[in-house]
Amino acid sequence: MKKCMMISLFVITTIAASAQKFALVDMEYILKNVPAYERANEQLNQVSKKWQAEVEALNTEATTLYKNYQNEVVFLSQEQKKKRQEAIMQKEKEASELKRKYFGPEGELFKKRTSLMTPIQEEIYNAVKDISEQRGYSLVVDRAANAGIIFGSPKIDISNEVLEKLGYGNQ
């Protein structure tokens, strides 16, 4: 009885699954063909390099202070040593805080990436959603997301349609 019930459940699931329509998209391909995405990435790279240079400048200052301290330590009084050590630690702390401010989990780079990429992602999502509703797709899978897809027929890949809907045509 249990075996018969399992087979029935499997058959019902298979029939229900076969009644649904599926499609694939290749988000890497789509994003490579959306100029706004490339511009946003370039903007993020530029701001990231600028902020990284600021952090490195503070680290260099801390290193210079430390080297100077090492060279002069024998000539310094205890009070002067303490002041120099505090200055070095303060500079290192500034560098660390600046790095966290720019590159931390909720840092400026994350906020900038979100503000630049969210509109692009929403536009792509809406295009995929519109095509899916028009064609009656129940599921659209991103083949670029390494979701374990071994084979996907080009017939069900709607990436070029998404690009056309976004106004970028078949490139």
N, CA, C and O of each residue as an XYZ file, in Angstrom:
684
protein
N       0.824     -1.188      0.000
C       0.000      0.000      0.000
C       0.874      1.261      0.000
O       0.636      2.202     -0.757
N       1.892      1.253      0.870
C       2.783      2.407      0.974
C       3.536      2.618     -0.337
O       3.723      3.753     -0.777
N       3.966      1.520     -0.956
C       4.692      1.593     -2.219
C       3.787      2.151     -3.316
O       4.221      2.969     -4.126
N       2.557      1.718     -3.340
C       1.585      2.187     -4.331
C       1.307      3.684     -4.147
O       1.174      4.419     -5.125
N       1.222      4.121     -2.909
C       0.985      5.519     -2.609
C       2.174      6.383     -3.057
O       1.970      7.467     -3.603
N       3.398      5.924     -2.836
C       4.607      6.655     -3.242
C       4.662      6.781     -4.768
O       4.996      7.841     -5.298
N       4.332      5.689     -5.470
C       4.346      5.719     -6.928
C       3.291      6.708     -7.431
O       3.550      7.470     -8.362
N       2.114      6.698     -6.824
C       1.047      7.627     -7.213
C       1.478      9.070     -6.995
O       1.246      9.926     -7.849
N       2.102      9.341     -5.862
C       2.586     10.684     -5.554
C       3.633     11.112     -6.573
O       3.619     12.256     -7.029
N       4.534     10.218     -6.934
C       5.564     10.514     -7.927
C       4.933     10.828     -9.286
O       5.335     11.783     -9.950
N       3.948     10.030     -9.702
C       3.272     10.235    -10.989
C       2.526     11.569    -10.990
O       2.587     12.313    -11.969
N       1.832     11.870     -9.914
C       1.097     13.142     -9.823
C       2.059     14.320     -9.882
O       1.801     15.300    -10.580
N       3.155     14.227     -9.159
C       4.163     15.294     -9.166
C       4.747     15.468    -10.560
O       4.921     16.597    -11.018
N       5.048     14.384    -11.230
C       5.612     14.438    -12.575
C       4.625     15.075    -13.547
O       5.014     15.905    -14.370
N       3.358     14.695    -13.459
C       2.339     15.266    -14.343
C       2.177     16.752    -14.068
O       2.097     17.550    -15.002
N       2.128     17.131    -12.800
C       1.976     18.543    -12.446
C       3.174     19.347    -12.918
O       3.020     20.463    -13.412
N       4.366     18.788    -12.770
C       5.579     19.494    -13.178
C       5.643     19.645    -14.691
O       6.105     20.668    -15.195
N       5.183     18.636    -15.413
C       5.262     18.712    -16.869
C       4.263     19.707    -17.429
O       4.420     20.152    -18.566
N       3.249     20.068    -16.673
C       2.262     21.030    -17.137
C       2.780     22.456    -17.022
O       2.179     23.372    -17.584
N       3.843     22.658    -16.332
C       4.398     23.990    -16.139
C       5.422     24.285    -17.220
O       6.081     23.386    -17.742
N       5.541     25.571    -17.545
C       6.511     25.985    -18.553
C       7.699     26.638    -17.848
O       7.547     27.365    -16.866
N       8.891     26.352    -18.388
C      10.118     26.865    -17.802
C      10.901     27.642    -18.854
O      10.730     27.439    -20.056
N      11.764     28.538    -18.373
C      12.650     29.277    -19.274
C      13.974     29.501    -18.563
O      14.067     29.418    -17.339
N      14.978     29.783    -19.348
C      16.302     30.101    -18.817
C      16.685     31.515    -19.221
O      16.283     31.994    -20.281
N      17.460     32.178    -18.380
C      18.112     33.424    -18.752
C      19.575     33.304    -18.353
O      19.923     32.550    -17.444
N      20.402     34.034    -19.020
C      21.820     34.087    -18.687
C      22.109     35.517    -18.242
O      22.340     36.402    -19.066
N      22.093     35.727    -16.932
C      22.257     37.078    -16.392
C      23.620     37.675    -16.743
O      23.717     38.881    -16.971
N      24.660     36.866    -16.790
C      25.977     37.396    -17.173
C      25.916     37.963    -18.579
O      26.416     39.059    -18.832
N      25.316     37.234    -19.480
C      25.172     37.672    -20.872
C      24.338     38.948    -20.945
O      24.700     39.891    -21.649
N      23.230     38.977    -20.223
C      22.364     40.158    -20.235
C      23.113     41.367    -19.701
O      23.094     42.432    -20.318
N      23.777     41.213    -18.554
C      24.475     42.342    -17.940
C      25.615     42.853    -18.820
O      25.871     44.056    -18.866
N      26.303     41.944    -19.520
C      27.381     42.363    -20.424
C      26.852     43.217    -21.561
O      27.592     44.014    -22.137
N      25.574     43.056    -21.889
C      24.976     43.776    -22.998
C      24.129     44.964    -22.563
O      23.434     45.562    -23.385
N      24.179     45.308    -21.294
C      23.468     46.481    -20.780
C      24.520     47.553    -20.471
O      25.244     47.437    -19.483
N      24.608     48.585    -21.299
C      25.637     49.614    -21.103
C      25.588     50.285    -19.732
O      26.631     50.644    -19.186
N      24.405     50.456    -19.174
C      24.296     51.093    -17.853
C      25.011     50.274    -16.788
O      25.569     50.832    -15.844
N      24.997     48.963    -16.935
C      25.690     48.095    -15.978
C      27.199     48.292    -16.073
O      27.884     48.383    -15.054
N      27.710     48.358    -17.287
C      29.150     48.582    -17.488
C      29.564     49.941    -16.926
O      30.608     50.056    -16.284
N      28.751     50.967    -17.165
C      29.053     52.312    -16.630
C      29.041     52.303    -15.102
O      29.905     52.903    -14.463
N      28.058     51.620    -14.528
C      27.964     51.543    -13.067
C      29.178     50.828    -12.497
O      29.729     51.256    -11.483
N      29.602     49.741    -13.138
C      30.794     49.017    -12.677
C      32.031     49.897    -12.760
O      32.855     49.895    -11.846
N      32.166     50.640    -13.835
C      33.322     51.532    -13.985
C      33.309     52.608    -12.900
O      34.346     52.931    -12.320
N      32.139     53.152    -12.638
C      32.008     54.163    -11.590
C      32.383     53.577    -10.224
O      33.067     54.226     -9.433
N      31.937     52.358     -9.955
C      32.278     51.697     -8.690
C      33.777     51.445     -8.593
O      34.364     51.627     -7.526
N      34.402     51.032     -9.683
C      35.847     50.800     -9.683
C      36.608     52.089     -9.402
O      37.575     52.089     -8.639
N      36.176     53.187    -10.015
C      36.866     54.458     -9.807
C      36.750     54.931     -8.367
O      37.743     55.337     -7.763
N      35.548     54.882     -7.815
C      35.362     55.340     -6.442
C      36.083     54.405     -5.473
O      36.614     54.855     -4.458
N      36.104     53.117     -5.778
C      36.802     52.151     -4.929
C      38.303     52.440     -4.908
O      38.930     52.416     -3.848
N      38.873     52.713     -6.077
C      40.304     53.034     -6.149
C      40.620     54.312     -5.376
O      41.633     54.392     -4.681
N      39.752     55.302     -5.502
C      39.955     56.573     -4.788
C      39.939     56.334     -3.279
O      40.819     56.808     -2.561
N      38.941     55.602     -2.807
C      38.832     55.343     -1.376
C      39.973     54.460     -0.888
O      40.472     54.657      0.220
N      40.390     53.497     -1.692
C      41.507     52.636     -1.312
C      42.774     53.464     -1.171
O      43.575     53.223     -0.268
N      42.961     54.435     -2.051
C      44.136     55.311     -1.976
C      44.121     56.123     -0.678
O      45.167     56.335     -0.064
N      42.943     56.574     -0.264
C      42.828     57.322      0.998
C      43.226     56.443      2.182
O      43.950     56.886      3.073
N      42.758     55.220      2.188
C      43.086     54.290      3.278
C      44.574     53.988      3.271
O      45.213     53.974      4.323
N      45.128     53.745      2.092
C      46.560     53.457      1.980
C      47.412     54.644      2.412
O      48.480     54.458      2.996
N      46.954     55.861      2.132
C      47.691     57.062      2.553
C      47.776     57.113      4.082
O      48.832     57.420      4.636
N      46.675     56.816      4.757
C      46.699     56.802      6.227
C      47.595     55.682      6.750
O      48.317     55.873      7.729
N      47.554     54.529      6.111
C      48.438     53.425      6.520
C      49.904     53.795      6.312
O      50.756     53.450      7.130
N      50.193     54.492      5.226
C      51.564     54.930      4.954
C      52.019     55.933      6.014
O      53.155     55.880      6.484
N      51.125     56.844      6.382
C      51.452     57.803      7.447
C      51.754     57.070      8.751
O      52.704     57.420      9.450
N      50.966     56.071      9.079
C      51.189     55.304     10.308
C      52.529     54.583     10.241
O      53.270     54.547     11.223
N      52.833     54.018      9.102
C      54.113     53.318      8.927
C      55.284     54.287      9.065
O      56.288     53.972      9.703
N      55.148     55.458      8.467
C      56.200     56.478      8.564
C      56.392     56.914     10.015
O      57.523     57.029     10.486
N      55.297     57.154     10.716
C      55.383     57.524     12.136
C      56.092     56.438     12.935
O      56.902     56.740     13.811
N      55.793     55.184     12.640
C      56.397     54.075     13.360
C      57.896     53.987     13.068
O      58.700     53.786     13.979
N      58.266     54.138     11.800
C      59.690     54.074     11.433
C      60.469     55.217     12.087
O      61.570     55.020     12.599
N      59.888     56.394     12.060
C      60.538     57.537     12.719
C      60.683     57.292     14.222
O      61.708     57.608     14.826
N      59.643     56.730     14.799
C      59.673     56.394     16.218
C      60.799     55.414     16.515
O      61.546     55.603     17.476
N      60.931     54.368     15.703
C      61.980     53.369     15.910
C      63.368     53.993     15.804
O      64.270     53.650     16.569
N      63.534     54.903     14.859
C      64.839     55.547     14.673
C      65.199     56.485     15.823
O      66.378     56.683     16.117
N      64.195     57.060     16.470
C      64.446     58.071     17.492
C      64.161     57.595     18.905
O      64.345     58.356     19.855
N      63.721     56.366     19.069
C      63.269     55.876     20.366
C      64.337     56.024     21.458
O      64.000     56.298     22.610
N      65.599     55.851     21.117
C      66.660     55.929     22.140
C      66.852     57.354     22.665
O      67.399     57.558     23.749
N      66.398     58.329     21.887
C      66.572     59.728     22.283
C      65.337     60.312     22.963
O      65.362     61.459     23.410
N      64.278     59.548     23.043
C      63.018     60.076     23.553
C      62.827     59.761     25.035
O      63.257     58.723     25.538
N      62.168     60.695     25.707
C      61.804     60.453     27.102
C      60.586     59.527     27.129
O      59.967     59.272     26.096
N      60.256     59.036     28.299
C      59.100     58.135     28.430
C      57.820     58.833     27.956
O      56.989     58.232     27.275
N      57.676     60.086     28.320
C      56.482     60.839     27.924
C      56.419     61.009     26.403
O      55.350     60.880     25.807
N      57.552     61.296     25.785
C      57.605     61.457     24.325
C      57.311     60.121     23.630
O      56.615     60.069     22.616
N      57.866     59.036     24.210
C      57.590     57.703     23.650
C      56.092     57.417     23.672
O      55.515     56.945     22.693
N      55.484     57.715     24.813
C      54.063     57.454     24.970
C      53.242     58.269     23.969
O      52.301     57.753     23.367
N      53.602     59.537     23.796
C      52.886     60.392     22.848
C      53.035     59.876     21.419
O      52.068     59.865     20.657
N      54.224     59.456     21.061
C      54.469     58.938     19.704
C      53.699     57.639     19.481
O      53.101     57.440     18.423
N      53.716     56.756     20.483
C      52.988     55.497     20.368
C      51.479     55.748     20.204
O      50.810     55.098     19.402
N      50.975     56.692     20.972
C      49.551     57.037     20.863
C      49.237     57.622     19.487
O      48.188     57.333     18.911
N      50.146     58.443     18.961
C      49.938     59.025     17.633
C      49.919     57.933     16.556
O      49.114     57.975     15.625
N      50.816     56.964     16.702
C      50.863     55.842     15.744
C      49.564     55.041     15.829
O      48.949     54.729     14.809
N      49.157     54.712     17.053
C      47.925     53.933     17.224
C      46.705     54.704     16.719
O      45.786     54.119     16.145
N      46.705     56.008     16.934
C      45.586     56.828     16.458
C      45.519     56.816     14.937
O      44.435     56.705     14.363
N      46.667     56.928     14.282
C      46.706     56.919     12.816
C      46.260     55.560     12.280
O      45.535     55.493     11.287
N      46.688     54.475     12.931
C      46.258     53.137     12.526
C      44.748     52.971     12.720
O      44.064     52.365     11.895
N      44.249     53.518     13.820
C      42.813     53.456     14.091
C      42.034     54.241     13.042
O      40.987     53.787     12.581
N      42.533     55.415     12.659
C      41.881     56.212     11.618
C      41.812     55.431     10.304
O      40.781     55.415      9.632
N      42.910     54.793      9.956
C      42.950     54.001      8.717
C      41.944     52.858      8.785
O      41.229     52.596      7.818
N      41.891     52.190      9.911
C      40.974     51.069     10.089
C      39.514     51.537     10.023
O      38.680     50.890      9.390
N      39.216     52.654     10.675
C      37.852     53.191     10.664
C      37.450     53.649      9.264
O      36.313     53.443      8.838
N      38.385     54.268      8.556
C      38.099     54.721      7.200
C      37.843     53.515      6.284
O      36.937     53.529      5.451
N      38.658     52.487      6.461
C      38.466     51.269      5.663
C      37.090     50.665      5.933
O      36.390     50.270      5.001
N      36.706     50.593      7.192
C      35.397     50.053      7.562
C      34.279     50.943      7.010
O      33.261     50.445      6.529
N      34.478     52.269      7.086
C      33.471     53.207      6.585
C      33.237     53.014      5.086
O      32.095     53.016      4.627
N      34.314     52.849      4.332
C      34.197     52.711      2.884
C      33.858     51.295      2.438
O      33.005     51.102      1.572
N      34.527     50.299      3.029
C      34.466     48.938      2.502
C      33.784     47.925      3.412
O      33.717     46.743      3.075
N      33.281     48.365      4.552
C      32.608     47.460      5.482
C      31.295     46.931      4.914
O      30.856     47.361      3.847
N      30.672     45.997      5.630
C      29.433     45.368      5.152
C      28.316     46.377      4.847
O      27.536     46.160      3.920
N      28.229     47.435      5.584
C      27.225     48.480      5.331
C      27.922     49.785      4.961
O      27.405     50.875      5.206
N      29.096     49.654      4.370
C      29.907     50.824      4.051
C      29.453     51.576      2.816
O      28.470     51.222      2.166
N      30.199     52.620      2.516
C      29.865     53.506      1.402
C      29.874     52.763      0.056
O      29.034     53.034     -0.802
N      30.809     51.837     -0.131
C      30.864     51.097     -1.398
C      29.615     50.233     -1.565
O      29.058     50.150     -2.660
N      29.180     49.598     -0.493
C      27.960     48.796     -0.528
C      26.760     49.675     -0.880
O      25.929     49.303     -1.708
N      26.678     50.846     -0.243
C      25.563     51.767     -0.508
C      25.601     52.272     -1.940
O      24.566     52.371     -2.598
N      26.787     52.587     -2.415
C      26.945     53.078     -3.788
C      26.561     51.985     -4.782
O      25.847     52.243     -5.751
N      27.034     50.765     -4.539
C      26.707     49.640     -5.422
C      25.194     49.431     -5.451
O      24.611     49.231     -6.517
N      24.568     49.477     -4.294
C      23.124     49.293     -4.209
C      22.392     50.380     -4.991
O      21.462     50.088     -5.742
N      22.811     51.633     -4.814
C      22.116     52.728     -5.495
C      22.301     52.672     -7.006
O      21.406     53.077     -7.748
N      23.440     52.180     -7.473
C      23.686     52.093     -8.911
C      23.076     50.845     -9.541
O      22.554     50.905    -10.654
N      23.139     49.730     -8.847
C      22.733     48.456     -9.434
C      21.247     48.132     -9.267
O      20.668     47.464    -10.123
N      20.634     48.585     -8.203
C      19.235     48.241     -7.956
C      18.315     48.651     -9.110
O      17.483     47.844     -9.525
N      18.431     49.865     -9.642
C      17.543     50.215    -10.767
C      17.756     49.309    -11.991
O      16.795     48.961    -12.676
N      18.983     48.936    -12.259
C      19.288     48.055    -13.391
C      18.686     46.677    -13.147
O      18.052     46.105    -14.034
N      18.885     46.145    -11.943
C      18.351     44.829    -11.598
C      16.824     44.819    -11.645
O      16.217     43.848    -12.098
N      16.211     45.897    -11.177
C      14.751     45.974    -11.202
C      14.231     46.025    -12.630
O      13.216     45.403    -12.943
N      14.914     46.756    -13.494
C      14.514     46.847    -14.891
C      14.599     45.466    -15.561
O      13.699     45.075    -16.305
N      15.674     44.744    -15.292
C      15.829     43.391    -15.855
C      14.761     42.460    -15.281
O      14.137     41.693    -16.014
N      14.560     42.532    -13.990
C      13.537     41.692    -13.348
C      12.167     41.944    -13.973
O      11.440     41.001    -14.282
N      11.815     43.219    -14.158
C      10.510     43.552    -14.733
C      10.387     43.043    -16.166
O       9.315     42.595    -16.571
N      11.475     43.106    -16.937
C      11.455     42.587    -18.305
C      11.243     41.073    -18.292
O      10.441     40.551    -19.066
N      11.963     40.365    -17.411
C      11.814     38.912    -17.291
C      10.388     38.582    -16.854
O       9.768     37.660    -17.384
N       9.883     39.323    -15.906
C       8.523     39.094    -15.400
C       7.494     39.296    -16.513
O       6.588     38.478    -16.671
N       7.626     40.379    -17.284
C       6.684     40.646    -18.374
C       6.705     39.521    -19.413
O       5.653     39.043    -19.837
N       7.891     39.110    -19.812
C       8.016     38.028    -20.801
C       7.431     36.738    -20.233
O       6.738     36.004    -20.938
N       7.707     36.466    -18.973
C       7.193     35.248    -18.332
C       5.673     35.248    -18.287
O       5.041     34.223    -18.542
N       5.088     36.387    -17.964
C       3.630     36.473    -17.909
C       3.031     36.334    -19.306
O       2.001     35.680    -19.474
N       3.661     36.940    -20.303
C       3.160     36.847    -21.674
C       3.215     35.415    -22.196
O       2.302     34.956    -22.882
N       4.289     34.723    -21.864
C       4.502     33.368    -22.390
C       3.983     32.269    -21.466
O       3.955     31.099    -21.849
N       3.576     32.635    -20.259
C       3.036     31.654    -19.326
C       4.090     30.803    -18.634
O       3.826     29.648    -18.300
N       5.290     31.359    -18.412
C       6.329     30.604    -17.713
C       6.039     30.587    -16.219
O       5.700     31.611    -15.626
N       6.176     29.418    -15.627
C       6.010     29.276    -14.180
C       7.321     29.511    -13.453
O       7.336     29.891    -12.282
N       8.421     29.282    -14.158
C       9.735     29.362    -13.528
C      10.756     29.836    -14.553
O      10.790     29.347    -15.682
N      11.585     30.790    -14.150
C      12.705     31.229    -14.977
C      13.957     31.063    -14.140
O      14.050     31.593    -13.032
N      14.923     30.324    -14.675
C      16.147     30.000    -13.951
C      17.323     30.718    -14.611
O      17.411     30.793    -15.837
N      18.221     31.242    -13.784
C      19.432     31.887    -14.288
C      20.485     30.817    -14.514
O      20.984     30.216    -13.563
N      20.818     30.582    -15.769
C      21.800     29.538    -16.082
C      23.204     29.952    -15.660
O      24.069     29.092    -15.491
N      23.448     31.230    -15.488
C      24.773     31.699    -15.086
C      24.988     31.574    -13.582
O      26.112     31.740    -13.107
N      23.941     31.287    -12.829
C      24.030     31.248    -11.369
C      24.553     29.931    -10.831
O      24.504     29.697     -9.623
N      25.055     29.061    -11.707
C      25.619     27.784    -11.280
C      24.618     27.014    -10.421
O      24.957     26.513     -9.348
N      23.387     26.928    -10.908
C      22.324     26.279    -10.159
C      22.261     24.775    -10.433
O      21.252     24.130    -10.147
N      23.322     24.231    -10.978
C      23.345     22.807    -11.224
C      22.685     22.415    -12.531
O      22.307     21.257    -12.708
N      22.542     23.350    -13.439
C      21.939     23.040    -14.728
C      23.011     22.402    -15.606
O      24.029     23.025    -15.908
N      22.780     21.196    -16.000
C      23.742     20.488    -16.846
C      23.488     20.818    -18.308
O      24.422     20.993    -19.090
N      22.222     20.898    -18.663
C      21.866     21.247    -20.037
C      20.599     22.075    -20.013
O      19.668     21.795    -19.258
N      20.577     23.086    -20.841
C      19.378     23.888    -21.022
C      19.218     24.156    -22.499
O      20.115     24.710    -23.135
N      18.110     23.776    -23.037
C      17.869     23.967    -24.460
C      17.854     25.448    -24.807
O      17.225     26.240    -24.104
N      18.536     25.833    -25.878
C      18.504     27.230    -26.322
C      17.085     27.693    -26.656
O      16.816     28.895    -26.680
N      16.181     26.754    -26.913
C      14.799     27.100    -27.232
C      14.094     27.777    -26.064
O      13.182     28.579    -26.267
N      14.513     27.457    -24.842
C      13.840     28.047    -23.680
C      14.650     29.179    -23.052
O      14.283     29.686    -21.993
N      15.762     29.585    -23.703
C      16.584     30.693    -23.207
C      15.985     31.996    -23.725
O      15.930     32.220    -24.935
N      15.538     32.852    -22.813
C      14.891     34.107    -23.192
C      15.795     35.316    -22.993
O      15.307     36.445    -22.939
N      17.095     35.103    -22.883
C      18.033     36.203    -22.627
C      17.958     37.289    -23.694
O      17.932     38.475    -23.367
N      17.924     36.897    -24.961
C      17.856     37.892    -26.034
C      16.531     38.646    -26.013
O      16.493     39.837    -26.324
N      15.462     37.977    -25.658
C      14.169     38.654    -25.532
C      14.206     39.698    -24.427
O      13.651     40.787    -24.567
N      14.863     39.355    -23.334
C      14.992     40.301    -22.224
C      15.757     41.535    -22.698
O      15.355     42.664    -22.416
N      16.852     41.323    -23.414
C      17.623     42.449    -23.936
C      16.789     43.296    -24.892
O      16.845     44.525    -24.842
N      16.027     42.656    -25.750
C      15.157     43.400    -26.675
C      14.122     44.213    -25.895
O      13.860     45.367    -26.233
N      13.542     43.628    -24.869
C      12.544     44.328    -24.052
C      13.170     45.523    -23.337
O      12.508     46.534    -23.104
N      14.461     45.396    -22.989
C      15.173     46.503    -22.343
C      15.618     47.558    -23.353
O      16.064     48.640    -22.972
N      15.497     47.241    -24.634
C      15.854     48.202    -25.678
C      17.265     48.050    -26.208
O      17.782     48.959    -26.858
N      17.898     46.916    -25.941
C      19.279     46.722    -26.378
C      19.391     45.765    -27.547
O      20.489     45.539    -28.057
N      18.288     45.204    -27.975
C      18.280     44.339    -29.147
C      19.183     43.142    -29.020
O      19.779     42.901    -27.970
N      19.280     42.391    -30.101
C      20.106     41.191    -30.146
C      21.522     41.588    -30.538
O      21.805     41.846    -31.708
N      22.402     41.634    -29.552
C      23.757     42.144    -29.801
C      24.730     41.032    -29.959
O      25.917     41.277    -30.174
